[in-house]
Amino acid sequence: MGKRRFSITLSPEVADRLDRIVAQLPGATRSGVLDELLALALPDFEDLVRLLDQARDPSGTFNEAAARDQLAAWVGQRVLRMTAPDDRTEAPG
């Protein structure tokens, strides 16, 4: 299946920032940059939606306290993942 086309509306500030990024990357397009950004961000958004779904009881009622606890744990995992040593870098010295 080929790429699908979407029409999006961006705020002027976001559009300007995107244009500056594209201008600095030879051969880049707005579509290509947005595709890469979404590909990187979607797994975390999908995890977040799954987490929020888990904060519902069997009747479908949303439990805010459970959602807060799960969100805090989820954010903590992401922070730890960002600050974990990178196996690809060499140790100093």
N, C-alpha and C positions, 0 to 999 in steps of 0.2 A: 504494500500500500504506500502510495506517495505521501508527501507532506500535505497536511490540511491547512487551509487558509482561514485565518480569523481576523476580524476587525476589532481593534482595541482603541480606546481613548485614554490618553495619558494627560496628566496635569502638565502645564507648561514647564514646571521645574523638573519633573521626571523626564520629559521629552528632551529638554536641554542637556541634562546629565547624560542621557543615553547617546545623544548626538556627539557630545564631547568624547565619550568612550569610543564610539565607532570611528571617529576621526583619528584617534590615536592608534587604532589597530588596522594595519594594512590589509586590505581585502575583506574586512569585516562588514557585515550589514546589520541593520537594526534587527531584522528578523533572526539572523544568526546569533546575535548577542542575547536576545530575549529567549531564544530556544535553549541556549546553554544555561542561562540563569534559571529558567524554569526546570530544566532537567536536573539541576543541582538542588533546587528548593523543594520540588514536589515530593520527594520521599519524606522529608520532615513534615510537610503539610499533611500528607496522608497519615503519618504517625499521630499527628496532633488530632486529626479528625477521629481516628480510631480510639485514641485516649479519651476524647470527650464522649464518644459513644459508650465507652465503658463506665462513664460516670452516671449512666442512666440505670435506674432499677428496672426489674422485669415489666413494670407497668408503663415504663417510658418516662417516668418522672426524673428530672435532672437533679442530681445531688451536687450542689455547689461545693460543699466541703470536700467530697471525694474528688471532684474535678480539680480543686486547688491543690490537694495533696499530689494527685497524679501529674499535674502540670509542673509542680515544683520538682518532682523526681525526674520528669522528662527534661526540663531545662538543666538540671544538675548533670544529667548524663551527657547532654550536648556540651556543656562547659568542660567537663572532664575530657571529653573526646577532643575538644579543641586544644586543650592544654597538655594532652598526653605527649610524651616524647615521640618524635617522628623517626621511625626506623630508617628512613632514607637519608638522614643527616649524620655526619660523622661527629663523634664526640670531640670537644676541644682538646688540644694538646696532643 
